[in-house]
């Protein structure tokens, strides 16, 4: 007993005619008759009463009708589940740092959609520690993030480097410099990254290495907020040079010696990167 047999049976329940069912299902009338005969032979009972060319459900047929309808419903449910799983396999759960949301995420998504126009994305923003945790917990498939901390079993491939600069207001004493050393920031009012961000640790490491003391006036987890505070003359900051500067930005003076922030794509399993990584 297969799906087509059940569909023939349920159609006969409605039409009470092998000819009309054949027309509806676009098959030969003899095919309908043979299908019904095989079904009744397999069940060992007749399901219809015959009245010339017309048929009508008997008691056994009435009982079987509900069971057949339920089986077909379950087949449709199973089919929908399979389709949903297939769609899910083409959905990329992509996490990213807030600082790359405006310029890098659209570029990566556009590249992946170019390879597979039907690919879908679930996007999630977070700090680096959040992103690596979500990869571990199977919340994300990929993350656009800085290198994983030492000892973490996370696959990671470098894709981009951002130059780190000292961001200062246009009228600041360092604004006209070609380069700035960390020691030049001694005593400055500072706009710092919050302690939840990976850049806070990077910048603090630079300051400690050169024994430089700054006055932290503001803290923020968002690059755009820090840029705005510096541009307004409320302090200086160490920031990645933006890919798309605008007129309202502060002045970015490169650090000397040169310092960079590495960005890349991370995935949960170091040994088995997902195929989509190759397209990033």
N, C-alpha and C positions, 0 to 999 in steps of 0.2 A: 504494500500500500504506500503510494507516494503522494507528493503534494498535488500533482496534476489530477490524480484519481479523486482526491478529496474535492478539488475544485469542480470537476465534472459532476460529482454527486450533489454538491451544494447548488450548482446551477440547475440540475434536474429537479431539485426540491422546489425551485422557484418557477421554472418554465413548465414543468410536468410534460415535457416533450423532448425527445432525443433530437428532433429536427431543429427546434429553437435553440437548444443548448449548443448544437453543432455550429449554428450561425453565430451565436454570441462568442464562442471560444475560437471560432475560425478554424474548425477541424471538420473532417468528414463525419457524416451521421453514423456511418458504420464504426468509426473509431469510438464514438460516444457509446454505442451499443455494446461493443466489445469491452470497453472499460467498465461499464456497469456490470456486465456479466462476470468479469474477473473479480470485481469487488464482492459481489454477492457470493460467488463460489468460495472466495477466501474467508468470508465471514461465516459461511455455512447457513445463511438465511437470506430470504428475499427481503428487499427493503421497500419495494413499491408494489401496489396493486395495478394490474394492467386492465385498461379499458379501451380496447382497440388501439388507436395510435396515441392515446393519452395514458399517462401514468400518475399515480397518486401515492404519497407516502403511507405505508402501513404502520402498525404500532412499533415494529422493530426499527423502521426507518426514522420515525419521529425521535426515538431515543438516540439513534446514532447521529442524527443531524446536529445535536448540541455538542457531542463529542468531536465531530469533524470540524465544526466551527472553532472550537477551542484549540484544537491542534493547529489549524491554520493561523489563528491569532498568535500562538506561541512561535510559529515559524517566522511571522512578520516581526515579532519582537526580537528574535535572534538575529534576523537580517539587519534590523536597525542597529543593534549592538555592534555587529561586525562593521557596519558603515561608520559608526561613531569611533570605533577603535582605529579604523583606517585613517579617519580624519585626524584623530589624536596623534597618530604617528607622524603626521605632517605638520604638527603644531610644535613650534620651538618655544620653550619657556626660557626667556632671555632676561637675565638680570644685568644691572649696570650701575656704575657709580653716578651720583648726581652730577658731578662735574663734567661727564661726557654726554649728558642727555641731549644737549642741543645740537652738537656738531658731529658726534661719532655714531650714536645709535641710529639716526636716520640713514647714514651712509651704509652701515652694516646691514640693516634691514633691507634697504634697496638692493644691495648686492645679492642677498639671499633670495629675495623675491624675483630677481632677474633670472636666477637659475631654476626657480620653481615658482611660477606666478600664483599657484594655489596654496603655497605655504602660508600658514597662519602663525601669529605670534601672540604670546602672553608676556607682557613686559612688566618688570618689577624693579623698582629702584631701591638701593640700600647702600649702607656703608660696606667697606671691604669685609669686615668680620661677619656681617650679616650674609653677604653673598656667598662666602665660603661655607657658612653654616647651612644655607639653603641648598647648596650643591650636595653637601653631605646628607641632608634630609630628603633628597629627591624632590625638592620643591622647584628646582631649576635644572635645565639641561645644560645651559651655557651661562657664563658671566663675563662681562667686559670689565676687567678689574686689574689691579696691580699684582705683582708676583705673590704667590702664596707664602705664608710664613714658613720658616724652616721646619722640617719634620712633618708638614701636612701632606698627606697623600692625595694631592689634587693635580690633575693634568693642567698644564699651562703653556701657552705658546705666545711669545712676544709679537706684537703687531705694530706698536707705535711708541715713539718717545716724545715727551713734552719737555721743552727747555724750561727750567726753573729760573724765575726772575725775582728781583725785588720790585714790588709794585709801590709806586710813590705818587703823591699828588703832583700835578704839573709844575707847581712853584717850589717844590721841595729842593733842598740843596743837592740831592743826588740825581735829580731828574736829567741833567745834561751829561751825565757820565756815560762812557761807552761800556763800562762794566763796574760791578760793585762786589766787594768782598764781604763776607759775613761780619768781619770785624768792624766794618763801617756802620753797622746797625747798633753799636753800643749806645745804650740810653734812649733809643727811639721808643715813641709810643707805638704799640704793635697791635695789629688786628690779627688775631690768631685763629686757627682752625680749632673746633671743639675737640675734646679728648676722645670722642667716639670715632674720629676720622684717622685714616692712616697717614695723612699728610701732617697731622699734629706731631706724630712721633718723628717723622722725617725732619721737620723744621727744628724741633727741639734738639735732635741729635746734632744738627749743624751748629746751633747756638752753643750747646755744651762743649762740642769739640774745640771751639775757638774761645771758650770762656767768655761769652758775650751775654750781658744782661740787658733785657729789654723790659719795658713797662707794658704789660698786656692790658689794653684798654677795652677791647671787645673780643668776643669769641663767637664764631658761627660755624655751622656745619656746611654752609652753602657757599660755593665759590662766587656766585653772582652777588650775594650780600656783601662779602668781603671786598669785592671789586668796587661796589658802590660806596662803602664806607671809606675806602682809601681815596677814591676819586673826590669825595667830599672834604678831604683834608683832615680826616679824623685819625689818621695813623698810617703806618706802612705795613706791608705784608710780604711774605714769600709765597708766590703763586706760580702755577704753570702758565706760560705765555699762551693766551687764547688762540685758537685756530682762526677765529673770526672776530678780531677786535672791532669795537665800534667807537664812535666819537666821544661817548661818555666814559670811556675807560680811563683808568690811571695810566701813568707812564710805566712801561716795563723795561727795567734795566737788567741785562743778563748778569747772572752770578759769575764771579771769577774766583777760583777755577770753575769751569763749566759744570753744571749739575743738571741732571735730568730726572724725570719721572717716567718709569716704564709702564706701559699698558699692554694688555694682551687678552686672550680668550682663555677661560678656564672651564674645565669639565670635571665630573666626579671621579672618573677612573683614569689613573695615569697611563695604564697599559692599553686601554681600548677607547681612544677618543671617538666620539660620534662622527658619523660620516659628514655631517653638516659642518664640522670644524674645517674641513678641507676647503669649503667654499667661502670661509670668512677671510 
